[in-house]
């Protein structure tokens, strides 16, 4: 009997996760799930600068680790 209570409790905790994080629906009656999303953020504006900084950081890390070894 005690194992059955533990099983109910664990299954309730795992299954309540789906309900706790569900998104609210639209109450306008159309039932549509699309639309209302924000515009996507552009990632191409500073991509070259980010790549250069990443390469410089990799070279710095490689040289730092090589001097310690």
N, C-alpha and C positions, 0 to 999 in steps of 0.2 A: 504494500500500500504506500509506503514511504517513497519507493522508487517511482511510483506512478505520479505522485505529487511533484517530484523533482522533474520528471519528464514534461508534465503540464507547464510547470514554471519556466523551464528552459525553452519550450516551444512557444510559449506566450512572449517571452523576451525577444526571440528571433523573429517572430512573425509581426510583432508590433512595430518593428523597425520600418516596415513597408508603409504603414499607416502614418507614422510620425513624420516622415519626410516627404509625404505626397504633396504635390503642388495643387493649389486650389484651381478649380475649373472656372470657366466663364459662366456667368449667370444670365447672359443675354438670350439663351435659348437656342442659339445656332449650333452649339456643340462643336465648333471648330477648334482645333488644337493649334493651328498655324496662325502666324501673324503676331504682331505686338513685340517681336524680338528687337533688341537694340542693334544698331549698325555694327558690323564687325570692325575691329580695330585694325588699322593697317600695320604690317610688320616690315615693310620694305623701305621705310624712310631712313633708318639708321643701321641697316643690316651690315653694310661694309665696315662701318666704324666698330660695330660689335664684333665682327670677325677679326679685325686687326687687334683689338684689345684682347680677345681670346687667344690669339696666336702669341702675343707678347707675354701674356700670363703663363702660357704653356712653356715658353722658352725660359722665363724667369724661374718657374718651378723646377724645370729640368736642370738648370744650372745650379740652383740652390741645393737640390738633392745630390747632385754629382760631387759637389765640394764636401758634403758631409760624409760621403761614403769612402 
